C-alpha cells in the first residue's frame, strides 16, 4: 500500500489522533512530519485517555512503528517526559524511530519565543511559547542544531557558539535578559546523547524501504491546513508545512508514493490563538459547543474559540491538500440543537465569495452566509451505521459532504476509538 497522509482541514484539534487510531493494525508506520510539541492529539482507548504532544499517535498501536520525521522540531526533554509517562502506564515505546536530521529546540529558543510574543503586545501571534518558531527560523537561517549534532561535541559546540553570537545580543540588549552560555546549552543537550542514541536513524531510508516492501505508511500532520505557513491565515499560523505537500518534505517520502489524503474536519469549527475566524461565536451557542465538545487545548489547556461548520474552509482544504476522503468528527456534540447553521459562502463588502478570498484583508472582513439545517435530539453515540443516525443527522452529513469537496468516509459519534461510522474504507 502506498503512503497515506492525514491532515487537519480546519485550524487544528479536529481529531487526527482518533482517525489514525481507527486504521489500527493495518498501519505499519505512523510518521509525524512537521511541528513539535506545540500541538496535541488526544486518543481514548477504553477508559484510558492519552494526550500526545510530540510522539506520533501510532505509539499506542502494538506492532506499529512510530517515526518522528526530519521536518519535526524536537524538544528532547519533552520527548522523554512523554516516553516516561507512557512507559509508566504500560505502553511499549521501544519501536520509536527519530530522524537524525530533525532539528532540536534549545532552551534559548524557548526563552526568545516567550519574550518576543510579550514584546509584540496587541500584534501577538498566539504562539505557545515552546520555541517552535525560533527553531524553524534557525533551520532556514542555517543556524539550527540537528539531532545528529548532539553526538559530536565539537560540532555541537561550534553550532551553539554561532547561534548565540546574535541571540545573546538580542536577549541582553533588546529584552534585558541574561546571556546564555555555550557550555550550559551543550551540557544540557549532551546529557541526552546516550539515552537518545538507540532511537535515532536515517528515517528517510527506513520509510522508503517500508513503502517498497508494501508496508502501509501513514503520514500524520501536526497543526492543520489553516495554520500552514504557506496556505494558512498568515501570519497567524504555525512555522511549518501542515498540508499534504509538507508530508513529502518532512518525511523524505517522494510525493509519487502518496496516493490518498485524508482530511479531518469537525462537525463544527474551532481555533486556538489569534487570527481571523469568520464563523466564530461569542454567544451561548459558542459556550454550548465548547462545553459539549470539551474544547480546551490538549497542549495548552486554553479554551478554544468555537464556531459553526465552515464549508468554504473545507473546500479550500480539499483543494490545497488533494483530499480524497474526509473524516467528520464530533457529530455527537451537535445533538440537542434545534437548528444548526452551516456557512456556505462569505459576504465581503456586499460581494459573495464561494471560495476562500485571495487576500487577508477580505478574509478578515468576511461575514458568513449561513444555511440553516434542522437538528436532532436523539443520542447518536451508539450508532455504528449511517442508517442508524436520525434522519436530520443523516441530512446534515450529506449536506456538508456536498459542500466540502470530498466524500465523508468516516463519521465520529463519540470520543471512544470504536465510536465511529465507517462509510468508506480509508485504506
C-alpha positions as CSV (number, residue, x, y, z in Angstrom):
1,X,0.0,0.0,0.0
2,X,1.5,3.4,-0.9
3,X,1.8,6.2,1.7
4,X,-1.4,7.8,3.1
5,X,-1.5,11.4,4.6
6,X,-3.8,12.6,7.4
7,X,-4.2,16.3,7.7
8,X,-6.3,18.7,9.7
9,X,-8.7,20.5,7.4
10,X,-9.5,23.4,9.7
11,X,-7.4,25.2,12.4
12,X,-6.4,22.0,14.3
13,X,-7.8,19.9,17.1
14,X,-10.1,18.1,14.6
15,X,-9.4,14.6,15.9
16,X,-6.4,13.4,13.8
17,X,-5.3,11.1,16.5
18,X,-8.6,9.2,16.6
19,X,-8.5,8.9,12.8
20,X,-5.1,7.4,12.9
21,X,-6.1,5.0,15.6
22,X,-9.2,3.9,13.6
23,X,-6.8,2.4,11.0
24,X,-5.4,0.2,13.7
25,X,-3.3,-2.8,12.9
26,X,-3.4,-2.2,9.2
27,X,-0.9,0.6,9.6
28,X,2.8,-0.4,9.8
29,X,4.4,3.0,10.3
30,X,3.0,6.3,11.6
31,X,5.1,9.4,10.8
32,X,4.9,12.8,12.4
33,X,6.4,15.0,9.7
34,X,6.0,18.6,10.9
35,X,5.7,20.8,14.0
36,X,6.7,20.0,17.5
37,X,5.2,19.9,21.0
38,X,3.0,22.9,20.2
39,X,0.1,20.7,19.2
40,X,-1.5,17.6,20.7
41,X,-3.6,14.6,19.9
42,X,-6.0,13.1,22.4
43,X,-6.6,9.3,21.9
44,X,-9.2,7.5,24.0
45,X,-8.8,3.7,24.4
46,X,-11.4,2.1,26.6
47,X,-11.4,4.1,29.8
48,X,-7.9,5.4,29.2
49,X,-7.2,8.8,27.7
50,X,-3.8,9.6,26.3
51,X,-2.6,13.1,25.5
52,X,0.3,13.1,23.0
53,X,2.2,16.2,22.0
54,X,5.4,15.2,20.3
55,X,5.0,11.5,19.8
56,X,3.0,10.1,16.8
57,X,-0.3,8.6,17.8
58,X,0.9,5.3,16.4
59,X,2.9,4.9,19.5
60,X,-0.3,3.4,21.1
61,X,-0.8,0.7,18.4
62,X,1.1,-2.5,19.1
63,X,3.2,-3.6,16.1
64,X,3.2,-0.1,14.6
65,X,6.5,1.7,14.2
66,X,6.1,5.4,15.2
67,X,8.5,7.8,13.4
68,X,9.5,11.4,14.1
69,X,10.5,12.7,10.7
70,X,13.1,15.2,9.6
71,X,10.5,18.0,9.4
72,X,9.8,18.0,13.1
73,X,11.5,20.2,15.7
74,X,12.2,18.2,18.8
75,X,12.3,19.3,22.5
76,X,14.3,16.4,23.8
77,X,13.2,16.9,27.4
78,X,9.5,16.8,26.4
79,X,10.2,13.7,24.3
80,X,11.5,11.8,27.2
81,X,8.8,13.1,29.5
82,X,6.2,11.7,27.1
83,X,8.1,8.4,26.8
84,X,8.4,8.0,30.6
85,X,4.7,8.9,31.0
86,X,3.6,6.2,28.5
87,X,6.0,3.6,29.9
88,X,4.7,4.2,33.4
89,X,1.2,3.3,32.0
90,X,2.4,0.1,30.4
91,X,2.9,1.4,26.8
92,X,6.0,0.0,25.0
93,X,7.8,2.9,23.3
94,X,10.9,0.9,22.2
95,X,9.9,0.9,18.5
96,X,10.1,4.7,18.2
97,X,12.4,6.0,15.4
98,X,13.7,9.6,15.3
99,X,15.2,11.2,12.3
100,X,18.9,12.2,12.7
101,X,18.1,15.3,10.6
102,X,15.2,16.6,12.8
103,X,16.1,19.9,14.4
104,X,16.4,20.3,18.2
105,X,14.7,23.0,20.2
106,X,17.4,24.5,22.5
107,X,16.4,26.3,25.7
108,X,17.4,29.7,24.4
109,X,14.7,29.5,21.6
110,X,12.0,28.9,24.2
111,X,13.1,32.0,26.1
112,X,13.2,34.0,22.9
113,X,9.7,32.8,21.8
114,X,8.1,33.9,25.1
115,X,9.8,37.3,25.4
116,X,9.2,38.1,21.7
117,X,5.5,37.3,22.0
118,X,5.2,39.6,25.0
119,X,7.0,42.3,23.2
120,X,4.6,42.2,20.3
121,X,1.7,43.2,22.6
122,X,-1.5,43.6,20.6
123,X,0.3,42.3,17.5
124,X,1.0,38.9,19.1
125,X,0.6,35.7,17.1
126,X,-0.7,33.5,19.8
127,X,2.3,31.2,20.0
128,X,2.5,28.5,22.7
129,X,6.0,29.8,23.7
130,X,7.6,26.4,23.2
131,X,10.4,27.6,20.9
132,X,8.9,26.2,17.7
133,X,9.0,29.3,15.6
134,X,12.6,30.4,16.5
135,X,13.8,26.9,15.9
136,X,12.3,26.8,12.4
137,X,13.8,30.2,11.8
138,X,17.2,28.9,12.8
139,X,16.7,26.0,10.4
140,X,16.0,28.4,7.5
141,X,18.9,30.6,8.5
142,X,21.2,27.6,8.6
143,X,21.9,28.1,12.3
144,X,19.9,25.1,13.5
145,X,21.0,22.2,15.7
146,X,20.0,18.8,14.5
147,X,19.6,15.6,16.4
148,X,22.8,14.1,14.9
149,X,24.8,17.1,16.2
150,X,24.2,16.0,19.8
151,X,26.5,13.0,19.3
152,X,29.5,15.2,18.2
153,X,30.5,17.6,20.9
154,X,32.9,19.6,18.7
155,X,30.2,20.2,16.0
156,X,27.6,20.9,18.6
157,X,29.8,23.5,20.4
158,X,30.6,25.2,17.1
159,X,26.9,25.5,16.2
160,X,25.8,26.7,19.6
161,X,28.6,29.3,19.6
162,X,27.4,30.6,16.2
163,X,23.8,30.8,17.2
164,X,24.5,32.6,20.5
165,X,26.6,35.3,19.0
166,X,23.4,37.1,17.8
167,X,20.9,35.6,20.2
168,X,22.7,36.8,23.3
169,X,22.8,40.3,21.8
170,X,19.1,40.2,21.4
171,X,18.4,38.7,24.8
172,X,20.6,41.2,26.7
173,X,20.3,44.4,24.7
174,X,16.7,44.2,23.5
175,X,14.9,42.2,26.1
176,X,17.2,42.8,29.2
177,X,17.6,39.1,29.8
178,X,20.8,37.4,30.9
179,X,23.1,36.0,28.3
180,X,23.1,32.2,27.7
181,X,26.5,30.4,27.9
182,X,27.6,28.0,25.3
183,X,28.6,25.4,28.0
184,X,25.1,25.3,29.6
185,X,23.4,24.6,26.2
186,X,26.0,22.0,25.2
187,X,25.9,20.3,28.5
188,X,22.1,20.1,28.6
189,X,21.9,18.6,25.1
190,X,24.8,16.2,25.5
191,X,23.2,14.8,28.7
192,X,20.6,13.2,26.4
193,X,23.0,11.6,24.0
194,X,23.3,8.1,25.4
195,X,19.5,7.7,26.0
196,X,18.6,9.2,22.6
197,X,21.0,7.2,20.5
198,X,19.0,4.0,20.2
199,X,16.1,5.8,18.7
200,X,18.0,7.7,16.1
201,X,18.2,6.6,12.5
202,X,18.0,7.6,8.8
203,X,14.2,7.7,8.7
204,X,14.1,8.6,5.0
205,X,15.8,5.3,4.1
206,X,13.7,3.4,6.6
207,X,10.4,4.7,5.2
208,X,11.5,4.3,1.5
209,X,12.2,0.7,2.2
210,X,9.0,0.2,4.0
211,X,6.9,1.6,1.1
212,X,8.9,-0.5,-1.4
213,X,8.1,-3.6,0.7
214,X,4.4,-2.9,0.5
215,X,4.1,-1.6,4.1
216,X,1.4,0.9,4.9
217,X,2.9,4.2,5.9
218,X,0.7,6.8,7.5
219,X,1.9,10.4,7.5
220,X,0.3,12.4,10.3
221,X,0.3,16.2,10.2
222,X,0.6,18.3,13.3
223,X,-1.5,21.5,13.3
224,X,-3.8,21.9,10.3
225,X,-4.3,23.4,6.8
226,X,-5.4,26.9,8.0
227,X,-2.3,27.1,10.2
228,X,0.1,26.1,7.4
229,X,2.9,28.6,6.9
230,X,2.1,29.0,3.2
231,X,-1.6,28.2,2.9
232,X,-3.0,29.3,6.2
233,X,-4.2,32.6,7.7
234,X,-0.7,34.1,7.7
235,X,0.8,35.5,9.9
236,X,-1.5,33.8,12.4
237,X,-0.1,30.4,11.5
238,X,2.4,27.8,12.7
239,X,6.0,27.7,11.4
240,X,5.8,24.5,9.4
241,X,4.1,23.0,6.4
242,X,1.0,21.3,7.8
243,X,-0.6,20.4,4.4
244,X,-0.1,17.2,2.4
245,X,2.8,18.8,0.5
246,X,4.7,19.0,3.7
247,X,4.4,15.3,4.2
248,X,6.9,14.7,1.4
249,X,9.5,17.2,2.5
250,X,9.0,16.4,6.2
251,X,9.4,12.7,5.9
252,X,11.6,12.2,2.8
253,X,8.9,10.1,1.1
254,X,8.6,11.0,-2.5
255,X,5.2,12.6,-3.4
256,X,4.6,10.0,-6.1
257,X,4.4,7.4,-3.3
258,X,1.3,9.2,-1.8
259,X,-2.0,8.0,-3.1
260,X,-4.6,9.0,-0.5
261,X,-5.0,12.1,1.5
262,X,-7.5,12.0,4.5
263,X,-8.7,15.4,5.7
264,X,-10.1,15.6,9.3
265,X,-13.0,18.1,9.9
266,X,-15.1,18.6,13.0
267,X,-18.9,18.9,12.6
268,X,-18.3,22.5,13.7
269,X,-15.1,24.6,13.8
270,X,-12.6,25.6,16.5
271,X,-9.5,27.7,16.7
272,X,-6.8,28.4,19.3
273,X,-4.8,31.6,19.3
274,X,-5.1,34.8,17.4
275,X,-6.3,35.4,13.8
276,X,-9.4,35.6,11.7
277,X,-12.3,33.1,12.2
278,X,-15.4,34.0,10.2
279,X,-17.9,31.7,11.9
280,X,-16.7,32.3,15.5
281,X,-19.5,32.5,18.1
282,X,-19.5,34.9,21.1
283,X,-22.8,33.8,22.5
284,X,-24.5,30.8,24.2
285,X,-24.1,28.7,21.1
286,X,-20.3,29.1,21.3
287,X,-20.4,28.1,25.0
288,X,-22.5,25.1,24.2
289,X,-20.1,23.8,21.6
290,X,-17.1,24.4,23.9
291,X,-18.6,22.6,26.9
292,X,-20.2,19.8,25.0
293,X,-17.1,19.2,22.9
294,X,-14.6,19.6,25.7
295,X,-12.9,22.3,23.7
296,X,-9.8,23.0,25.7
297,X,-6.3,22.7,24.3
298,X,-4.6,19.3,24.7
299,X,-1.2,21.1,25.0
300,X,-2.1,24.5,26.5
301,X,-5.4,23.9,28.3
302,X,-6.6,27.1,26.7
303,X,-10.3,27.3,25.9
304,X,-10.8,27.0,22.1
305,X,-12.7,29.6,20.1
306,X,-15.8,27.9,18.6
307,X,-18.0,28.4,15.6
308,X,-20.2,26.7,13.1
309,X,-19.1,24.5,10.3
310,X,-17.3,26.4,7.5
311,X,-17.7,24.7,4.2
312,X,-15.6,27.4,2.5
313,X,-12.6,26.4,4.6
314,X,-13.4,22.7,4.0
315,X,-13.5,23.2,0.2
316,X,-10.2,25.1,0.4
317,X,-8.6,22.4,2.4
318,X,-9.8,19.8,0.0
319,X,-8.3,21.7,-2.9
320,X,-4.8,22.5,-1.5
321,X,-4.3,19.1,0.0
322,X,-5.9,17.0,-2.7
323,X,-8.3,15.4,-0.1
324,X,-9.7,12.1,-1.2
325,X,-11.6,11.3,2.0
326,X,-12.9,13.3,4.9
327,X,-13.3,12.1,8.4
328,X,-16.1,14.1,10.1
329,X,-15.6,14.1,13.9
330,X,-17.7,15.1,16.9
331,X,-21.1,14.9,15.2
332,X,-22.5,13.9,18.6
333,X,-21.6,17.3,20.0
334,X,-24.4,18.9,17.9
335,X,-27.1,16.7,19.5
336,X,-29.8,18.7,21.1
337,X,-29.6,21.8,18.9
338,X,-33.0,22.7,17.2
339,X,-31.3,24.1,14.1
340,X,-27.6,24.0,13.0
341,X,-26.2,26.8,10.8
342,X,-23.6,25.9,8.2
343,X,-21.5,28.5,6.5
344,X,-21.8,28.1,2.7
345,X,-20.1,31.3,1.5
346,X,-18.8,34.7,2.7
347,X,-20.1,38.2,2.2
348,X,-17.2,40.7,1.8
349,X,-18.5,44.2,1.5
350,X,-21.6,43.1,-0.4
351,X,-19.7,40.6,-2.7
352,X,-20.4,36.9,-2.3
353,X,-17.4,34.6,-2.1
354,X,-18.0,30.9,-2.6
355,X,-14.2,30.2,-2.4
356,X,-11.5,31.4,0.0
357,X,-10.8,35.2,-0.6
358,X,-7.5,35.7,-2.2
359,X,-6.2,38.3,0.3
360,X,-6.0,38.5,4.0
361,X,-8.0,41.8,4.3
362,X,-11.0,40.3,2.7
363,X,-10.8,37.2,4.9
364,X,-10.6,39.4,8.0
365,X,-13.8,41.1,6.9
366,X,-15.7,38.0,5.7
367,X,-19.2,37.6,7.1
368,X,-20.5,34.1,6.9
369,X,-23.5,33.3,4.7
370,X,-25.4,30.6,6.6
371,X,-27.8,27.8,5.6
372,X,-29.9,26.6,8.5
373,X,-30.3,22.8,8.8
374,X,-32.7,21.0,11.2
375,X,-31.1,19.5,14.3
376,X,-31.8,16.3,16.2
377,X,-32.3,15.3,19.9
378,X,-31.6,11.6,19.7
379,X,-28.5,10.1,21.3
380,X,-26.2,9.0,18.4
381,X,-23.2,7.8,20.4
382,X,-24.2,4.2,19.9
383,X,-24.7,4.4,16.1
384,X,-22.4,2.2,14.0
385,X,-24.0,2.6,10.6
386,X,-25.2,5.6,8.7
387,X,-28.7,4.2,8.7
388,X,-28.8,4.2,12.5
389,X,-28.4,8.0,12.6
390,X,-31.6,10.1,12.9
391,X,-32.9,11.4,9.6
392,X,-31.8,15.0,10.4
393,X,-28.3,13.9,11.3
394,X,-28.1,12.0,8.0
395,X,-29.2,15.1,6.2
396,X,-26.6,17.2,7.9
397,X,-23.8,14.8,6.9
398,X,-25.0,14.7,3.3
399,X,-25.2,18.4,3.1
400,X,-21.8,19.2,4.5
401,X,-20.4,16.4,2.2
402,X,-21.9,18.1,-0.8
403,X,-20.5,21.5,0.2
404,X,-17.0,20.3,1.2
405,X,-15.5,18.8,-2.0
406,X,-14.8,15.2,-0.9
407,X,-16.7,12.3,0.5
408,X,-17.3,11.8,4.2
409,X,-15.8,8.4,4.7
410,X,-15.9,8.2,8.5
411,X,-18.3,9.9,11.0
412,X,-17.2,10.2,14.6
413,X,-20.1,9.9,17.1
414,X,-18.2,9.9,20.4
415,X,-14.7,10.1,21.9
416,X,-14.1,6.3,22.1
417,X,-11.9,4.5,19.5
418,X,-15.0,2.4,18.4
419,X,-17.4,5.3,18.3
420,X,-17.3,5.8,14.5
421,X,-19.4,5.0,11.5
422,X,-17.3,3.8,8.6
423,X,-19.0,4.6,5.3
424,X,-15.9,4.0,3.0
425,X,-12.7,2.2,3.8
426,X,-9.8,4.6,4.3
427,X,-7.1,2.2,3.0
